[in-house]
Amino acid sequence: MSWSAESRNEALMLSYRDGDAGAFDVLYARHKGGVYRYLLRQCRDAATAEELFQDVWMNLIRARAGYTVQAKFTTYLYRLAHNRLIDHYRRNRHVAMISFDDEDREEIAELPDEREPPADEALDARRQAGRLLELIAALPEAQREAFLLQQEGGMSVEEIAQATGVNRETAKSRLRYAMGRLRQGMRE
């Protein structure tokens, strides 16, 4: 079957569940950048992010037979990513969080993103990107996750709550505090 850019993610996943490998290719192409950036910004280590990224997609493949539409596909996908991060943190409690260094900033800045600004705005955006990445990295983990799910996953407060297993008000509060800290930091 041929899939258009307007095809809904949920329909694609249902089709993939029913055996259409091409539907998976479309889902992967749409969401690989956002999922990878989410994982990289959460764990702050490229090798770990790559491993977790592969695990998330393998988990999606393994779970496809039981997939039913209960929420948006992105909520389902980022829930898989969230759960994989939690598993990683539980297994590696002794691992210290690594802060962004100059190489990490450049690597993240070079990740493709369809929402990239026009060329005339790119220079200013690059200057601000470094500062924003520092501020994101400095956010408390729960706030950083809520922010990244909204920005990278395009998720609503309700979807963030579902993906992270908290109530709506907690997700809303985490997002509000994250946005406040980021705004304040960008003003300084």
Residue pairs with C-beta under 8 A, 6 or more apart in sequence:
1 15
1 20
1 22
1 23
2 22
3 12
3 22
3 23
3 26
7 26
8 73
9 27
9 30
9 31
9 72
9 73
9 74
10 69
10 72
10 73
12 23
12 24
12 26
12 27
12 73
13 23
13 27
13 64
13 67
13 69
13 73
13 76
14 67
14 69
15 23
16 23
16 24
16 27
16 64
17 64
17 65
17 67
24 61
24 64
27 73
28 57
31 74
31 77
32 53
33 111
33 112
33 113
33 114
34 152
34 153
34 154
35 53
35 56
35 57
35 77
35 78
35 81
35 152
35 153
36 49
36 50
36 53
36 111
37 108
37 111
37 113
37 148
37 152
38 78
38 81
38 148
38 149
38 152
38 153
39 49
39 52
39 53
39 56
39 81
39 84
39 85
40 46
40 49
40 107
40 108
40 111
41 108
41 133
41 136
41 137
41 144
41 148
41 152
42 49
42 85
42 141
42 144
42 145
42 148
43 49
43 52
43 85
43 88
44 97
44 98
44 99
44 100
44 104
44 137
45 98
46 104
46 107
48 88
52 81
52 84
52 85
52 88
55 84
56 77
56 80
56 81
56 84
59 80
59 84
60 77
60 80
63 80
67 76
70 76
71 159
71 162
72 155
72 159
74 153
74 154
74 155
74 159
75 155
75 159
75 162
75 163
77 153
78 149
78 153
78 155
78 159
78 163
79 162
79 163
79 164
82 145
82 149
82 163
82 164
82 165
85 145
99 137
100 108
100 133
100 134
100 137
105 129
105 130
105 133
108 133
109 126
109 129
109 130
109 133
116 122
117 125
128 186
131 185
131 186
132 182
132 186
134 185
135 181
135 182
135 185
135 186
136 144
136 147
136 148
136 182
137 144
138 181
138 185
139 147
139 178
139 181
139 182
142 164
142 174
143 174
143 175
143 177
143 178
143 181
144 178
145 164
145 174
146 160
146 164
146 171
146 174
146 175
146 178
147 175
147 178
147 179
147 182
149 155
149 159
149 160
149 163
149 164
150 156
150 157
150 160
150 175
153 159
153 163
155 163
157 168
157 171
157 172
157 175
158 168
158 171
160 171
160 174
160 175
161 167
161 168
161 170
161 171
161 172
164 171
166 174
